[in-house]
């Protein structure tokens, strides 16, 4: 049970980082397309 909770927290953290990364990449793409 304890290990499952740790794996879930790690997975949740990974998902959050991925979403933040996608939002960051999207913002950069928007800025680049505006400058071009």
Secondary structure, DSSP 8 states (H G I E B T S, - for coil): -HHHHHHHHHHHHHHHHHHHHHHHHHHHHHHHHHH-
